[in-house]
Amino acid sequence: MAQNKNAQIRYKALDRCFSNVYKLFYIDDLIEFCSEVLTAHYMKDTTVSRRQIFIDIDFMKSEAGFNAPIENYKKGRKVYYQYSDPEFSILKSPLNPSELSSLNEALETLSRINNLPGFDWVSTMQTKLNSGVHQSQNQRQVISFEDNEFLKGIELLNPLYHHIINSQVIDVRYRGFTSDKESIFCISPYYLKQYNNRWFLFGYNHEFEKIQNLALDRIVELKLSQQKFKNCEIDFMDYFEDIIGVSNDESKKAVNIKIELSQNIIPYINSKPIHGSQKIKENILYLEVKLNYELEALILSYGENMCVLEPSQLARKIQERVTRIKFTD
């Protein structure tokens, strides 16, 4: 499995080289780039041999691989490699037989565990994978999922996951939403969470000495740090228990919230609860959560169908945000 994973990483790295029309990649450049990508992925020095690159090129050009239109061109005494079709990419290609076989094996394994306690999420993943297999075999698409295909930072999920399970401190180069400047945070990474179709990293900030959350789509670069890892003392099930979203000011306490609902959204709120503390009596929604930006955004998303009754602090905040909305004729 590890060798197969290495191969997939190399194929994607080579694909980036062959599809780059602005730079010429000679064999030494291909070796260097693939080695850098593997080193960055595993966070240890990894070198790819010349022989391995030629084997990878032959496989990518084959029917068993990707039918990639890789051509070698002479420039002086040296040879560089490039796709003859600049629009080609293996990422646009259907799954090859080997990939389909591996995926079907994975689906078979998933089918055996999706009824085990704690593995409810497997059912959704299995359906999503099956959908992808059927599409790659030119079968009609019958289901779609709420995914953002343009989401930035998704490629960081795998390396961040490995940094977490290996207890590795990282230096994160980060550009916030409201700043044009980049900052570098030294982080002991603990947890990854998806909210509102975006991913967030939670970890201990060594400078501020507190938990910080960082949006993956605002991360510019990750590097290993020499700092000692700060062990996690947080139960993240408890950490998120009193909030909606990802913003948790640990100095705040959960408050009781009362919201008047319009009749037409009560069935919807009942079928898709806003929070675990939710209770609905007649047309009043009761919540017990901390006040944060995501709560406000959620209330505003329901427009005139929600009216905050308590606490007054939240009601004023919603009113202020509504009055700042600009309209054009």
Secondary structure by P-SEA (a helix, b strand, c coil): caaaaaaaaaaaaaaaaaacccccccaaaaaaaaaaaaaaacccbbbbcaaaaaaaaaaaacccccccbbbbbbcccbbbbbbcccccccccccccaaaaaaaaaaaaaaaaccccccccaaaaaaaaaaaaaaaaaccccccccccccccccccaaaaaaaaaaabbbbbbbcccccccbbbbbbcccccccccccbbbbbbbcccccbbbbbccccccbbbbbccccccccccccccccccccccccccbbbbbbbbbbcccaaaaaaaccccccccccccbbbbbccccaaaaaaaaaaccccccccaaaaaaaaaaaaaaccccc
